[in-house]
Amino acid sequence: MMNKMCFEAFDRTLRDIMKNVDDANNTKPFGGKAVVLGGDFRQILPVINKGSRFDIIKAAINYSELPLMSLAEFVYPKFVVNMMKLGYFDDGAILCPTNDSVEEVNEFMLPLLGGEDVTYLSSDKPCQSDVQDEVQSEWFTSEFLNDIKCSRIPNHELKLKTGVPIMLLRNIDQAKGLCNGTRLQVNHLGKKVISATVIIGQNIGDKDFIPRVDLVPSDSRLPFKF
């Protein structure tokens, strides 16, 4: 029932006390101490005086960055130090039930890396082969299409940095192991091409170029193609 800010303050206090001599960035959750939380926030929510439903839900511990911080440290210990080592990403992955959860994890992990991020924008438009193309060109504007989020395609705005792991969403070259689900690590971010190294499978260590490709969502809930 406690507000998430109580846990966040406790986290900062332990980090300050422990100082984490072996951690230059002092990023260990709760100063490296194991912390167990009891109760179920889905049944008993924090009490916010005169707060709206939104205020109450946002005060729960699952809306804090602390769970993500503990999860990232557990799956990828010393992420910034070890991320460039070959095989580091072999044994761990953070699985998410929804695209919103994926975004949340990505937004948390990306700032941990140094350097500037590069933003890629999609070029969404209705498919010319669709029978309702004339109607779509009037109603389905680029702004509307850019807001659509569905499985098997990246969001309209994709932010990347050198060193981040990425996953292919289409089969590009099966003989070279560049298939749907292949994981790679970014070496260089160009305007039209991404240079990356394969980090799993038989072709681990191979460097390849990933170009821009056309992606058509296969979500049956969408009444049109773009």
N, C-alpha and C positions, 0 to 999 in steps of 0.2 A: 504493500500500500504506500510505500515511500516514493516521493518524487524522484525522478531520475537525477536531478541535480544533487541529491544527497549522495548517491553512489559516485557521481562524477567528482564531487568534492573529496570524498573518501579516497578515490583513485589518485587524485593529485597529491593528497596528504601523504599517502604511502610512498609515492614516487619520490617526493621530497625527502622523506625520512631515509629511505633505502639508498637513494642517490644512484643506484645501478652503475657501479664502477665499471662493469664489463660491457655496459651499453652506452656508447658515446652519445646517442640521441635521447637517452632516457625515455624510451618508448615502451618499456615493459608495463603491461596493465597491472595496476595495484602494486607497483614496485616489484613485480616478480613473485608476489605471494599468491597462493591459491585461495580463491574466494568462492564460497558456495552460497547461492541465494535460494531462499525457501519461499513457498507460496506459489500462487498462480495468478498472474496479472490479468488473465482472461476472465477470472471470476470476481476478483476484488481489485478494483482500480484505485489509483491515487485519488485523494479527496482534494478538489480544487474549489475553493469558496467562490460561488457565483460563476464558475467556469462553464463554458459551453462543452458540448460533446467533444469537439475538436481539441479544446484545451486539456481536457482530462486524458484523452488518448495520447496526446503528444507528451504528457508528463510521465508516461509509463516507461519502465526501464528498457523495453524493447525498441523504443524510439531514440535511445541514446546511441552514441558511437562506440560505447564500451563493449557491447557484444561483438561488434565487428572487429574491434581491436584485439580482443581475446582470441577470436576465431582465426584472424590472420596470423597472429603470433604462433598459434598451435599448428596450423597447417603449413605455414612458411616461416619457420624460425629465422630470425636475423635476415629478413627479406632483402634489404638493401645491400647487405654485405655479400650474400650468397647468390643473388639472382643471376649473375653472369656465369656461374659455374655450370658446366655441362652435366646434365642429369638432375639438376636441382628440382625441376618441376615434374620429374617422373612419377613420384610416389604420392603426390598430393593434389587435390583439387577442391575448390569450394563450389558445391552444387546448390543451385537456387531454384525454387519452385516457380517463380514468375520472372518476367523481364524487368519488372520494377525492382526486384531483389538484386538482379544482375547489375542494374544501374547503380544501386546503392553501394554494392561491393566495389565496383569499378571507380566510383567517385571517391571512395575512401582510400583505395590502394594507389591510385595514380599520383596524388600529391606526395606520397612517400618517396617517389623517385625525384632526383634532381633534374634540372634543365627545363626548357620550355616545352609545352605540349603542342602538338600539331592537330588542327581540327579539319576533318574531311566532311563535306556536305554532299548529300545525295542529290541527284537530279531527277526528281520524281515527276512523272507525267502519265496520263492514261495510255494504255496500249492501243496502237493504231489498228490492230487486228480485231479489237472488241467491237461487237455489232452495235453497241450503244455509244460509239465514239463521239458522235455529234452532241449528244446530251451531256456526256461526261466533260467535254471541253468547256462547257458553260458552268457546270456545277462543281466539278472536282478540280478546284484550283490547286496550285502548287502548295500554298499554305495549308490547305486541308490535307493533302496527301502527306506532307511532311510531318504532320502530327500523328499519323497512324503508326501504331507499334504492334507488331505481330511476330510470331515465331519464325525462325529460319531466315530472317533478314535483319541487318543492323539498323539501328535508329538513324534518323535523318542526319543527326550530328554525331560523328564518331571522333573521340579524342584519343590520341595515342602519343606515346613517348618512346624514345629509343630504349630498348631493353625490356619492354613489356611483353608478356606472352599473349599471343592471339590464336584464334582457332578459325580454320577454313569452314565456310558454310556451303561450298560447292566442290564438285570434283573438277580439278583443273588438269592434272596429269597423273593418272593412276599408276603408271609405270614408275614414276619417281616418288610415289607415296603421297602426292598432293591430292588428298581426298577429303570429302566431307568429314569433319571431326579431327583432322590433322592439326596438331598444335605446333606453333612456331614461336620464335622470339625475334623481335624487331631489331634489325641492324641499322637501317637507314629509312627515313621517311621522305619520299620524293613527292612531287605534285601529282603524278599519274601512277607511280609504281612504289610498292613497299618492298624493300629488301629484308629478308628474314631467314633464320636458320631453323631447320626442323629439329625439334627437341624430344620427339618420341618416335618409336617404331624402328624398323630396319634401316631407314634412311637418316637416322639421327646424325646431326652435324652438317648435312647438306645445306648449302645456301641457295636460295631461290628468290625469284622476283614475282610478286603478287600484283597483277594489274587490276585496274578497275573493270568490273564485270556487271552485266545486266542481271538483276534479280527480280523475279516476278513472284509475289507471295502466293502460296498455295492454300491459304486459309479459306475454308469453305464459308466462313461467316461474312466475307467480303463479297458484295454483289457485282464487283467489277475487277478488272485487272489493271495494274499499273507497274 
